[in-house]
Amino acid sequence: LLRAGSAERCMDLSCQALYMLHIDLLRTQAGDGSVDQAHYEEPWLGEPPSVAAPRSLGELFSELSRQLEDVDVLRVIDCTWIADESFTRELKKLVATVVTRGARVEFIPEESRL
């Protein structure tokens, strides 16, 4: 999700990874939180669903904001994953917070990283 950069305190924020986390949060919040026992009884069904305390999108972005407190440059990677209104709103608030702290924000298309 986040990757440290060079001597300048630079962090890469993957919109793809962040959006997938957002989708996982929505799925967790929509369910009843129970774990399907068939996953444990039938090994070919794959990995069981995670059993973690669900958190909100706001809490996720608050945690990210704390992690980015000392960053000089935030590189937001591949914004094509920004597709949901609540996700977009939280990302804009995060970017505004980082800019208010005096950091620079760069938006990088995924293909330019190749």
C-alpha positions in Angstrom: 0.0 0.0 0.0 2.7 2.4 1.0 6.4 2.3 -0.2 9.2 4.4 1.1 11.3 6.4 -1.4 14.7 8.0 -1.6 16.5 10.4 0.9 13.6 12.8 0.6 10.8 11.3 2.7 8.7 10.1 -0.2 5.9 7.6 0.0 4.1 5.8 -2.9 0.3 5.3 -2.3 -1.1 2.7 -4.6 -4.8 3.6 -5.5 -5.2 0.0 -6.7 -4.2 -1.5 -3.3 -6.1 1.1 -1.4 -9.3 0.6 -3.5 -9.1 -3.2 -3.0 -8.9 -2.6 0.8 -11.9 -0.3 0.5 -13.8 -3.1 -1.3 -12.8 -5.6 1.4 -14.1 -3.2 4.0 -17.4 -2.8 2.2 -17.8 -6.6 1.9 -16.9 -7.1 5.6 -19.4 -4.4 6.7 -22.1 -5.9 4.5 -21.8 -9.4 6.0 -22.7 -10.6 9.4 -19.0 -11.2 10.3 -19.4 -15.0 10.6 -16.9 -17.3 9.1 -18.1 -20.1 6.8 -17.0 -23.4 8.4 -17.0 -25.0 5.0 -13.7 -23.3 4.3 -12.1 -25.2 7.1 -13.7 -28.5 6.2 -13.0 -28.4 2.5 -9.3 -27.4 1.8 -9.8 -27.1 -1.9 -12.2 -24.1 -1.4 -9.1 -21.9 -0.8 -8.2 -19.6 2.0 -10.9 -18.8 4.6 -12.1 -15.2 4.8 -10.1 -13.0 7.2 -11.4 -12.7 10.7 -10.5 -9.2 11.5 -12.4 -6.5 13.3 -14.1 -4.5 10.5 -13.2 -0.8 10.4 -14.7 2.0 8.4 -13.3 3.8 5.4 -12.8 6.9 7.6 -10.7 4.9 10.0 -8.6 3.5 7.2 -7.8 6.9 5.9 -7.2 8.3 9.4 -4.6 5.6 9.9 -3.0 6.4 6.5 -2.9 10.1 7.5 -1.0 9.2 10.7 1.5 7.2 8.7 2.1 10.1 6.3 2.7 12.7 9.0 6.4 13.1 8.2 6.3 12.7 4.4 7.8 15.3 2.1 6.4 13.8 -1.1 3.3 11.7 -1.5 3.1 9.9 -4.9 -0.4 8.8 -5.6 -0.1 5.9 -8.1 -2.7 5.0 -10.8 -5.8 7.1 -10.0 -7.8 5.1 -12.5 -8.8 3.0 -9.5 -10.7 6.0 -8.0 -14.2 4.9 -8.9 -16.3 5.3 -5.8 -17.7 8.6 -4.4 -16.9 7.9 -0.8 -13.5 6.6 -1.7 -12.8 9.7 -3.8 -14.0 12.0 -1.0 -11.7 10.3 1.6 -8.7 10.4 -0.8 -9.2 14.1 -1.5 -9.3 14.8 2.3 -6.1 12.8 2.7 -4.3 14.7 -0.1 -5.5 18.0 1.4 -4.2 17.1 4.8 -0.8 16.1 3.4 -0.6 19.3 1.4 -1.6 21.4 4.5 1.4 19.8 6.4 3.7 21.2 3.7 4.2 18.1 1.6 4.1 17.8 -2.2 1.7 15.5 -3.8 2.3 13.9 -7.2 -0.2 11.9 -9.2 1.6 9.2 -11.2 -0.2 7.1 -13.9 0.6 3.4 -13.5 2.1 3.0 -17.0 4.7 5.7 -16.3 6.2 3.5 -13.5 7.2 0.7 -16.0 
